[in-house]
Amino acid sequence: MMPTVAERLETASRHLSQNRPDAAEAIYRDILQAEPRDAEATAGLGGVLLRRGLVEEAYEVLGRATSLDPKNAEAYRNLAIVYRARNELDHARTCLEAALALVPERVDILLSLGEVLLGLGAPDESRKLIEKAHGLDPDSVPVLIALGGLHTVRGDYPKAISCYGRAVSLAPDGPEGHANLAMLYGMTGRPKEALEHAERAVLNEPLNPTYVAVLAGALEGTGDIERGLALVNRALVMHPQAVALRCRLATLELAAGRPDQALSGIARTLKERRQDSTVLETMTQILHRAGRPEQALSAARELARHVPDSSQAARIERNALLMLGRYDEVWPTRAPAPCEGARILVRLDDALPVLETVALLRAVALGRSKGAEIRVLAPSFLGSLAASVVSPSQKTGDPEDGKAWLDTADTVPLVQLPSRLGLTEADLLGADRYLAPSAAKAARWRQALEGMPRPWIGFTWAPHRPGPRVEEVRDLLAGTGGTAVSLVWDQNRAQLSFFPAAIDGGVHIRALDDLVAVVSVLDAVIGVDGLPLHVAGAMGIPGLAVVAERQDWYWRSDEQGRALWYPSVVTVGRAPGEGWEVCSAAAGAALAHMMAGAVAAAGE
């Protein structure tokens, strides 16, 4: 007796479950030769073609399958995958919504639709679907990874790391969880952990171009540019069109000190993929890092047109405008509202980079000096820093009056506060010292350093090349005759073994008000861009900053190298990929000049 169509379909399904797609495809094609309109065989063949990466063939077959059987949720789901591969997210959304109407609690479809909605700029709708999926299956690894992605987009990195960490604990060999952890650790200044997880992702799936790109990015984060370039170039032989690899190649070329090569490479990719927001985002970031604010501004605005809620586009546009001195476009000039007695609740947004936050806290102090009553709502990490902003006319208020106060207060994001207060460019650049330490904590630091040779110089360093590394800072400070105090409190403290004469101040820094306290008693602070130099600038303490040329608005400097936003800090600029040896002489001369000025000031 000949096998029935139902038996053939069941056998094809078994072949698929046993990873024999070729056998399943042969059965589906045999069925369709006899019964061209068999809906289940058509849907099965489309799924096999998709599995083999034959996207255009799968597109035609799956489209026919959904017409033959409008109630086949699997066919809609697979057709949505095809549309996503073609970057046609609106059509993918339509297919997934049709599938979800048929199976409303199917977790994989909920997740796919959530991811598509996120790509379409509908984060709230996406969140509801992903959270529904999490409620249905809280220990599903794909759900945890999707939830981690949602937290990442919203800027809640601790929650995202928690989700990915849970996914990795449930599936230690799952590369996606490791890759996402690697990217987040890289973004949050933990390069060692980033490299460990990136290595694990590639170990479990060594030919995946996306994971190779993540590993190359982690290598860039630890300064191993040459190995990163070798990995990417080798992977590009097998995957010449992989966008992740081509974007990573461009960032590595920039880090290697070849900005023109980096930009020409990413420009070629962008010409081929004009609608790919990932490529445009990479182009925008490279122009920013290369210190080309005019071009970065154009790219950021183009990115914002493609991805309206892109936080990167907004940040780089703001940075470029401020680098170009176009303050009024960032904080439009308008007739200032009366400040006396105004109640303003300033929100410190997690999405605003912390170094920008420190620079902009001057607006809080300026508003208070004008008579406004300003309170700050800050994440726990920034709470003690916000409490250090000077309050010349701040009222403490009655704690029981908190609700009434909030009911009458304007809530303003920190980045918009200058506009709300009507502050001009002259106001912002002419701000007085706006951070003040706890008197008790500052006294403890002063007592601890009392009797040690002056000047007391706080320092930071770069953990890898291009530097300056800790030993290079040690050599730079060798001729000052003073006391060196390390202000590094993260995992890089271990590198102090190369500078045994330095005081490990970082061991006592547990919160940002501790940093404010120690910096307040120092004679100077030197090092790379980071919180200690910003805190020094906010308190008018002499500083020497080794920073990227024309990259970040808060280090824009005059012709003498004095930072416009932090006049007590002198900058030594360095081009992308340029080694410490190129600017070490300039840094030494700047340090000598700064120390001579400090000695002269002390003698007056």
C-alpha positions as CSV (number, residue, x, y, z in Angstrom):
1,M,0.0,0.0,0.0
2,M,1.4,3.4,-1.0
3,P,2.2,5.9,1.8
4,T,-0.5,8.5,2.3
5,V,0.1,12.2,2.1
6,A,-0.4,12.4,5.8
7,E,2.3,9.7,6.4
8,R,4.7,11.5,4.0
9,L,4.2,14.8,5.9
10,E,4.8,13.1,9.3
11,T,8.0,11.5,7.9
12,A,9.2,14.8,6.6
13,S,8.6,16.3,10.1
14,R,10.6,13.5,11.7
15,H,13.5,14.1,9.3
16,L,13.5,17.8,10.2
17,S,13.5,17.0,14.0
18,Q,16.6,14.7,13.3
19,N,18.4,17.5,11.4
20,R,17.9,16.0,7.9
21,P,16.5,18.9,6.0
22,D,17.5,17.5,2.6
23,A,15.4,14.4,3.1
24,A,12.5,16.5,4.3
25,E,12.8,18.7,1.2
26,A,12.7,15.7,-1.1
27,I,9.4,14.5,0.4
28,Y,7.8,17.9,0.3
29,R,8.7,18.3,-3.4
30,D,7.4,14.8,-4.2
31,I,4.1,15.7,-2.5
32,L,3.9,19.0,-4.4
33,Q,4.6,17.3,-7.7
34,A,1.4,15.4,-7.3
35,E,-0.6,17.9,-5.3
36,P,0.7,21.4,-6.2
37,R,-1.8,23.1,-3.9
38,D,-1.1,21.1,-0.8
39,A,-0.8,23.8,1.8
40,E,1.1,21.9,4.5
41,A,3.8,20.6,2.1
42,T,4.1,24.1,0.6
43,A,4.6,25.6,4.1
44,G,7.1,22.8,5.0
45,L,9.1,23.4,1.8
46,G,9.3,27.1,2.5
47,G,10.5,26.4,6.0
48,V,13.3,24.1,4.7
49,L,14.4,26.7,2.1
50,L,14.6,29.3,4.8
51,R,16.6,26.9,7.0
52,R,19.1,26.5,4.1
53,G,19.4,30.3,3.7
54,L,17.6,30.4,0.4
55,V,15.7,33.5,1.3
56,E,14.3,34.6,-2.1
57,E,13.1,31.0,-2.9
58,A,11.6,30.8,0.6
59,Y,9.9,34.1,0.1
60,E,8.0,32.9,-3.0
61,V,7.0,29.5,-1.5
62,L,5.9,30.9,1.9
63,G,3.9,33.6,0.3
64,R,2.0,30.9,-1.6
65,A,1.6,28.8,1.6
66,T,-0.1,31.7,3.5
67,S,-2.5,32.1,0.5
68,L,-3.3,28.4,0.5
69,D,-3.9,28.2,4.2
70,P,-4.5,31.6,6.0
71,K,-4.6,29.7,9.3
72,N,-1.1,28.3,9.3
73,A,0.7,30.3,12.0
74,E,4.1,28.6,11.2
75,A,4.0,29.8,7.6
76,Y,3.3,33.4,8.7
77,R,6.2,33.2,11.3
78,N,8.6,31.9,8.7
79,L,7.5,34.5,6.1
80,A,8.1,37.2,8.8
81,I,11.7,35.8,9.1
82,V,12.1,36.3,5.4
83,Y,10.8,39.9,5.6
84,R,13.2,40.7,8.4
85,A,16.1,39.3,6.3
86,R,14.9,41.7,3.6
87,N,14.7,44.5,6.1
88,E,11.0,44.9,5.4
89,L,9.9,45.3,9.0
90,D,6.3,46.5,8.3
91,H,5.6,43.3,6.3
92,A,7.2,41.2,9.0
93,R,4.9,42.9,11.6
94,T,1.8,42.1,9.5
95,C,2.8,38.4,9.3
96,L,3.6,38.1,13.0
97,E,0.3,39.8,14.0
98,A,-1.5,37.3,11.8
99,A,0.3,34.4,13.4
100,L,-0.3,35.8,16.9
101,A,-4.0,36.1,16.2
102,L,-4.0,32.3,15.5
103,V,-1.8,31.3,18.5
104,P,-1.9,34.2,21.0
105,E,0.3,32.6,23.7
106,R,3.0,31.2,21.5
107,V,6.2,32.6,23.1
108,D,8.5,32.6,20.0
109,I,6.0,34.6,18.0
110,L,5.5,37.1,20.9
111,L,9.3,37.5,21.0
112,S,9.7,37.9,17.2
113,L,6.9,40.5,17.1
114,G,8.4,42.3,20.1
115,E,11.8,42.5,18.3
116,V,10.2,43.8,15.1
117,L,8.2,46.5,16.9
118,L,11.4,47.6,18.6
119,G,13.0,48.0,15.2
120,L,10.0,50.0,14.1
121,G,10.4,52.4,16.9
122,A,7.5,51.2,19.1
123,P,9.3,50.3,22.4
124,D,6.2,50.4,24.5
125,E,4.3,47.9,22.4
126,S,7.5,45.8,22.2
127,R,7.9,45.8,26.0
128,K,4.3,44.6,26.6
129,L,4.8,41.6,24.3
130,I,8.2,40.6,25.7
131,E,7.0,40.9,29.3
132,K,3.9,38.8,28.4
133,A,6.3,36.1,27.0
134,H,8.4,36.4,30.2
135,G,5.2,35.8,32.2
136,L,4.4,32.7,30.2
137,D,7.9,31.2,30.4
138,P,10.2,33.0,32.9
139,D,13.0,30.5,32.4
140,S,13.1,30.6,28.7
141,V,16.6,31.5,27.5
142,P,15.3,33.3,24.3
143,V,12.8,35.3,26.5
144,L,15.5,36.3,28.9
145,I,17.7,37.4,26.0
146,A,14.9,39.4,24.5
147,L,14.1,41.0,27.9
148,G,17.8,41.9,28.3
149,G,17.7,43.5,24.8
150,L,14.7,45.6,25.9
151,H,16.5,46.8,29.1
152,T,19.6,47.6,27.0
153,V,17.6,49.8,24.6
154,R,16.1,51.6,27.6
155,G,19.5,52.2,29.1
156,D,19.0,50.0,32.1
157,Y,22.2,48.1,31.8
158,P,22.2,46.4,35.3
159,K,18.8,44.8,34.5
160,A,20.0,43.8,31.1
161,I,23.2,42.2,32.5
162,S,21.0,40.3,35.1
163,C,18.9,38.9,32.3
164,Y,21.8,37.8,30.2
165,G,23.6,36.4,33.2
166,R,20.5,34.3,34.0
167,A,20.4,33.1,30.4
168,V,24.0,32.1,30.5
169,S,23.5,30.2,33.8
170,L,20.6,28.3,32.3
171,A,22.5,27.6,29.0
172,P,26.2,27.9,29.6
173,D,27.0,26.9,26.0
174,G,24.5,29.3,24.5
175,P,26.6,31.8,22.5
176,E,24.0,34.6,22.3
177,G,23.9,35.2,26.0
178,H,27.7,35.4,26.2
179,A,27.9,37.8,23.2
180,N,25.3,40.1,24.7
181,L,27.1,40.2,28.0
182,A,30.4,40.9,26.2
183,M,28.8,43.9,24.5
184,L,27.3,45.3,27.7
185,Y,30.5,44.8,29.7
186,G,32.4,46.6,27.0
187,M,29.9,49.5,27.1
188,T,30.1,49.7,30.9
189,G,33.9,49.8,31.3
190,R,34.6,46.1,32.1
191,P,36.8,45.0,29.3
192,K,38.2,41.9,31.0
193,E,34.7,40.4,31.5
194,A,33.8,41.5,28.0
195,L,36.7,39.6,26.5
196,E,35.9,36.5,28.6
197,H,32.3,36.3,27.4
198,A,33.2,37.1,23.8
199,E,35.7,34.3,23.7
200,R,33.0,31.9,25.0
201,A,30.5,33.0,22.4
202,V,33.0,32.3,19.6
203,L,34.2,29.1,21.2
204,N,30.6,27.8,21.0
205,E,29.9,29.1,17.5
206,P,33.3,29.9,15.9
207,L,32.0,30.6,12.3
208,N,29.3,33.0,13.3
209,P,30.3,36.4,11.9
210,T,28.3,38.4,14.4
211,Y,30.1,36.7,17.4
212,V,33.5,37.1,15.7
213,A,32.7,40.8,15.4
214,V,31.8,40.9,19.1
215,L,35.1,39.3,20.0
216,A,37.0,41.7,17.8
217,G,35.2,44.6,19.6
218,A,36.2,43.1,23.0
219,L,39.8,42.9,21.7
220,E,39.6,46.5,20.7
221,G,38.5,47.3,24.2
222,T,41.6,45.7,25.6
223,G,43.9,47.4,23.1
224,D,44.7,44.2,21.1
225,I,43.9,45.9,17.8
226,E,46.1,43.7,15.6
227,R,44.5,40.4,16.8
228,G,41.0,42.0,16.3
229,L,41.9,43.0,12.7
230,A,43.3,39.5,12.0
231,L,40.1,37.9,13.2
232,V,37.8,40.1,11.2
233,N,39.8,39.9,8.0
234,R,39.9,36.1,8.2
235,A,36.1,36.0,8.9
236,L,35.4,38.3,5.9
237,V,36.9,35.8,3.5
238,M,34.1,33.5,4.4
239,H,31.4,36.2,5.0
240,P,32.4,39.1,2.7
241,Q,28.9,40.7,3.0
242,A,28.5,40.4,6.8
243,V,27.5,43.8,8.0
244,A,28.7,43.2,11.6
245,L,32.2,42.3,10.3
246,R,32.5,45.3,8.0
247,C,31.4,47.7,10.7
248,R,33.8,46.2,13.1
249,L,36.6,46.4,10.6
250,A,36.0,50.2,10.3
251,T,36.1,50.8,14.0
252,L,39.4,48.7,14.3
253,E,40.9,50.7,11.4
254,L,40.1,53.9,13.3
255,A,41.6,52.5,16.5
256,A,44.7,51.6,14.6
257,G,45.1,55.3,13.6
258,R,43.8,55.0,10.1
259,P,40.7,57.2,10.1
260,D,40.6,57.8,6.3
261,Q,40.7,54.0,5.6
262,A,38.0,53.4,8.3
263,L,35.7,56.0,6.8
264,S,36.2,54.9,3.2
265,G,35.4,51.3,4.1
266,I,32.2,52.1,6.0
267,A,31.2,54.6,3.3
268,R,31.4,51.7,0.7
269,T,29.2,49.6,2.9
270,L,26.7,52.4,3.4
271,K,26.5,52.9,-0.3
272,E,25.5,49.3,-0.7
273,R,23.1,49.3,2.3
274,R,21.6,52.8,2.5
275,Q,18.7,51.7,4.6
276,D,20.7,49.7,7.1
277,S,20.6,51.7,10.3
278,T,23.5,49.7,11.8
279,V,25.9,50.8,9.1
280,L,24.7,54.4,9.4
281,E,25.1,54.2,13.2
282,T,28.7,53.0,12.7
283,M,29.5,55.8,10.3
284,T,28.1,58.3,12.8
285,Q,30.2,56.9,15.6
286,I,33.4,56.8,13.6
287,L,33.0,60.4,12.5
288,H,32.5,61.4,16.1
289,R,35.5,59.4,17.3
290,A,37.6,60.8,14.5
291,G,37.0,64.3,15.7
292,R,35.0,65.5,12.6
293,P,32.1,67.3,14.2
294,E,30.7,68.9,10.9
295,Q,30.4,65.5,9.3
296,A,29.3,63.8,12.5
297,L,26.4,66.3,12.8
298,S,25.1,65.5,9.3
299,A,25.4,61.7,9.9
300,A,23.7,62.0,13.3
301,R,20.7,63.9,11.8
302,E,20.5,61.3,9.0
303,L,20.5,58.5,11.6
304,A,17.8,60.3,13.5
305,R,15.6,60.3,10.4
306,H,16.0,56.5,10.1
307,V,15.8,55.8,13.8
308,P,13.8,58.6,15.5
309,D,14.4,57.4,19.0
310,S,18.1,56.8,18.6
311,S,19.9,58.0,21.8
312,Q,23.2,57.8,20.0
313,A,22.0,60.1,17.2
314,A,20.8,62.6,19.8
315,R,24.0,62.4,21.8
316,I,26.3,62.9,18.8
317,E,24.2,65.7,17.4
318,R,24.4,67.5,20.7
319,N,28.1,66.9,21.0
320,A,28.8,68.1,17.4
321,L,26.8,71.3,17.9
322,L,28.7,72.1,21.1
323,M,32.0,71.3,19.6
324,L,31.1,73.8,16.8
325,G,30.1,76.4,19.4
326,R,26.4,76.3,18.3
327,Y,25.1,76.5,21.8
328,D,21.8,78.1,20.9
329,E,20.8,75.1,18.8
330,V,21.3,72.8,21.8
331,W,19.7,75.2,24.3
332,P,17.5,77.6,22.3
333,T,17.6,81.2,23.6
334,R,14.3,82.4,24.9
335,A,13.0,84.8,27.4
336,P,13.9,83.3,30.8
337,A,11.1,82.5,33.2
338,P,11.4,84.1,36.5
339,C,13.7,81.9,38.6
340,E,13.1,83.4,42.0
341,G,11.0,80.9,43.9
342,A,10.6,78.5,40.9
343,R,10.4,74.8,41.9
344,I,12.2,72.5,39.5
345,L,12.8,68.7,39.9
346,V,15.8,67.8,37.7
347,R,15.9,64.2,36.5
348,L,19.3,62.6,35.9
349,D,18.6,60.3,33.0
350,D,20.5,56.9,32.8
351,A,20.8,57.5,29.0
352,L,22.9,60.6,29.5
353,P,26.6,59.6,29.7
354,V,27.9,60.2,33.2
355,L,30.7,62.5,32.1
356,E,28.2,64.8,30.4
357,T,26.1,64.6,33.5
358,V,29.0,66.0,35.6
359,A,29.6,68.8,33.1
360,L,25.9,69.8,33.0
361,L,25.4,69.8,36.8
362,R,26.7,73.3,36.7
363,A,23.2,74.3,35.5
364,V,21.8,73.1,38.8
365,A,24.1,75.4,40.8
366,L,23.5,78.3,38.4
367,G,19.7,77.9,38.8
368,R,20.0,77.8,42.6
369,S,22.2,81.0,42.5
370,K,19.3,82.7,40.7
371,G,16.9,81.8,43.4
372,A,15.3,78.7,42.0
373,E,14.5,75.8,44.3
374,I,16.0,72.8,42.5
375,R,16.0,69.3,43.7
376,V,17.6,66.4,41.8
377,L,16.2,62.9,41.2
378,A,19.2,60.7,40.5
379,P,20.0,57.0,40.1
380,S,21.7,55.5,43.1
381,F,25.1,55.6,41.5
382,L,24.9,59.4,40.9
383,G,23.0,60.3,44.1
384,S,26.0,61.3,46.2
385,L,27.4,63.3,43.3
386,A,24.1,65.2,42.9
387,A,24.1,65.9,46.6
388,S,27.6,67.6,46.2
389,V,26.3,70.3,43.9
390,V,26.6,73.6,45.7
391,S,23.3,75.1,47.0
392,P,23.8,78.8,47.8
393,S,20.1,79.5,48.2
394,Q,18.6,76.1,48.4
395,K,15.8,75.6,50.9
396,T,15.7,72.3,52.7
397,G,11.9,72.3,53.0
398,D,9.6,70.3,55.3
399,P,9.9,66.6,54.5
400,E,6.2,66.2,55.1
401,D,5.6,68.8,52.3
402,G,7.3,66.6,49.7
403,K,4.1,65.8,47.8
404,A,2.9,69.3,47.7
405,W,6.3,70.4,46.5
406,L,6.3,67.9,43.7
407,D,2.8,68.9,42.7
408,T,3.9,72.4,42.0
409,A,7.4,71.6,40.6
410,D,8.4,71.3,36.9
411,T,10.1,68.1,36.1
412,V,13.0,68.7,33.7
413,P,15.7,66.4,32.3
414,L,19.2,67.6,33.1
415,V,20.1,68.0,29.5
416,Q,17.2,70.5,29.0
417,L,17.8,72.5,32.2
418,P,19.9,75.3,30.6
419,S,17.0,76.1,28.3
420,R,14.5,75.9,31.1
421,L,16.5,78.4,33.1
422,G,17.3,80.7,30.1
423,L,21.0,80.2,30.6
424,T,23.3,81.7,28.0
425,E,26.6,80.4,26.7
426,A,28.4,83.0,28.9
427,D,26.5,81.8,31.9
428,L,27.4,78.2,31.3
429,L,31.1,78.8,30.5
430,G,31.4,81.3,33.3
431,A,30.0,79.0,36.1
432,D,31.8,79.2,39.4
433,R,32.9,76.1,41.2
434,Y,29.8,74.0,41.5
435,L,30.8,70.9,43.4
436,A,31.6,71.0,47.1
437,P,32.8,68.1,49.3
438,S,31.5,66.8,52.6
439,A,33.6,68.8,55.1
440,A,34.1,65.8,57.3
441,K,35.3,63.5,54.5
442,A,37.6,66.2,53.1
443,A,39.1,66.7,56.5
444,R,39.8,63.0,56.8
445,W,41.6,63.0,53.4
446,R,43.6,66.1,54.4
447,Q,44.6,64.5,57.7
448,A,45.7,61.3,55.9
449,L,47.9,63.2,53.5
450,E,49.3,65.7,56.0
451,G,53.1,65.5,56.3
452,M,53.5,63.9,52.9
453,P,55.6,65.8,50.3
454,R,53.6,68.4,48.2
455,P,52.3,68.7,45.6
456,W,49.6,66.1,46.2
457,I,48.8,64.9,42.6
458,G,45.8,62.6,41.9
459,F,46.2,60.5,38.7
460,T,44.4,58.0,36.5
461,W,45.6,56.0,33.5
462,A,44.6,53.9,30.5
463,P,44.7,50.2,31.1
464,H,46.2,49.5,27.7
465,R,47.7,51.1,24.7
466,P,47.7,53.7,23.3
467,G,48.0,54.9,26.9
468,P,49.2,56.6,29.0
469,R,49.5,53.4,31.0
470,V,50.3,53.4,34.7
471,E,54.0,53.1,34.2
472,E,54.0,56.0,31.8
473,V,52.1,58.2,34.3
474,R,54.7,57.1,36.9
475,D,57.5,58.3,34.7
476,L,55.6,61.6,33.9
477,L,55.3,62.3,37.7
478,A,58.8,61.3,38.6
479,G,60.1,64.9,38.5
480,T,57.4,66.6,40.6
481,G,58.9,65.6,43.9
482,G,55.4,65.3,45.4
483,T,53.0,62.5,46.4
484,A,51.0,60.6,43.8
485,V,47.5,59.5,44.7
486,S,45.7,56.9,42.5
487,L,42.1,57.8,41.9
488,V,41.2,54.5,40.1
489,W,38.7,52.4,42.0
490,D,37.7,49.7,39.5
491,Q,39.4,46.5,38.5
492,N,42.4,48.3,37.0
493,R,43.6,49.1,40.5
494,A,45.7,45.9,40.2
495,Q,48.0,47.7,37.7
496,L,49.3,49.9,40.6
497,S,51.9,47.1,41.1
498,F,53.8,49.0,38.4
499,F,53.7,52.2,40.6
500,P,54.4,50.9,44.1
501,A,55.3,54.4,45.5
502,A,51.8,55.7,44.7
503,I,49.0,55.9,47.4
504,D,46.1,53.7,46.5
505,G,43.3,56.2,47.1
506,G,40.8,54.1,45.1
507,V,40.5,51.6,47.9
508,H,38.7,54.2,49.9
509,I,36.4,55.5,47.1
510,R,33.1,53.7,47.6
511,A,30.8,56.4,46.3
512,L,31.2,59.6,44.2
513,D,31.1,61.9,47.2
514,D,34.3,60.1,48.3
515,L,35.8,61.0,45.0
516,V,34.7,64.6,45.4
517,A,36.3,64.7,48.9
518,V,39.7,63.4,47.9
519,V,39.9,65.5,44.8
520,S,39.1,68.6,46.8
521,V,42.3,68.4,48.9
522,L,44.7,67.7,46.0
523,D,46.9,70.2,44.3
524,A,46.3,68.8,40.8
525,V,44.8,65.9,38.9
526,I,46.2,64.4,35.7
527,G,45.2,61.5,33.5
528,V,42.8,60.3,30.9
529,D,39.2,61.4,30.4
530,G,37.2,60.2,33.3
531,L,35.3,61.3,36.4
532,P,38.3,62.4,38.5
533,L,39.3,65.1,35.9
534,H,35.7,66.3,35.6
535,V,35.3,66.5,39.3
536,A,38.6,68.5,39.5
537,G,37.4,70.9,36.8
538,A,34.0,71.3,38.6
539,M,35.9,72.4,41.7
540,G,38.5,74.6,39.9
541,I,41.4,72.3,40.8
542,P,44.3,72.3,38.3
543,G,44.2,69.4,35.9
544,L,46.0,67.9,32.9
545,A,43.7,65.8,30.6
546,V,45.1,63.5,27.9
547,V,42.0,63.3,25.6
548,A,40.9,62.6,22.0
549,E,41.2,65.6,19.7
550,R,37.9,67.4,18.8
551,Q,35.9,64.5,20.0
552,D,34.0,65.4,23.2
553,W,32.4,68.8,23.7
554,Y,33.4,69.2,27.4
555,W,37.1,69.2,26.4
556,R,36.8,71.8,23.7
557,S,39.8,74.1,24.4
558,D,41.2,77.5,23.5
559,E,44.4,78.1,21.6
560,Q,46.5,77.6,24.8
561,G,44.9,74.2,25.4
562,R,42.7,75.4,28.3
563,A,39.4,73.7,28.5
564,L,36.5,76.1,27.9
565,W,34.1,74.2,30.2
566,Y,36.8,73.5,32.8
567,P,39.2,76.5,32.8
568,S,41.4,75.0,35.5
569,V,42.2,72.0,33.2
570,V,44.7,71.9,30.4
571,T,44.2,69.4,27.6
572,V,46.7,67.5,25.6
573,G,45.0,66.2,22.4
574,R,45.7,62.9,20.7
575,A,44.4,61.7,17.3
576,P,42.6,58.3,17.1
577,G,45.1,55.4,17.5
578,E,48.0,57.8,18.2
579,G,50.4,56.3,20.9
580,W,51.4,58.0,24.1
581,E,54.9,58.5,22.8
582,V,53.6,61.1,20.3
583,C,52.1,63.4,23.0
584,S,54.2,62.5,26.0
585,A,56.6,65.5,25.6
586,A,53.6,67.9,25.3
587,A,52.1,66.4,28.4
588,G,55.4,66.7,30.3
589,A,55.7,70.4,29.3
590,A,52.1,71.1,30.3
591,L,52.6,69.4,33.7
592,A,55.7,71.4,34.4
593,H,53.9,74.6,33.5
594,M,51.0,73.7,35.7
595,M,53.2,72.8,38.6
596,A,55.1,76.0,38.3
597,G,51.9,78.0,38.4
598,A,50.7,76.0,41.5
599,V,54.0,76.8,43.3
600,A,53.7,80.5,42.4
601,A,50.1,80.6,43.6
602,A,51.1,79.0,46.9
603,G,53.8,81.6,47.5
604,E,51.5,84.6,47.1
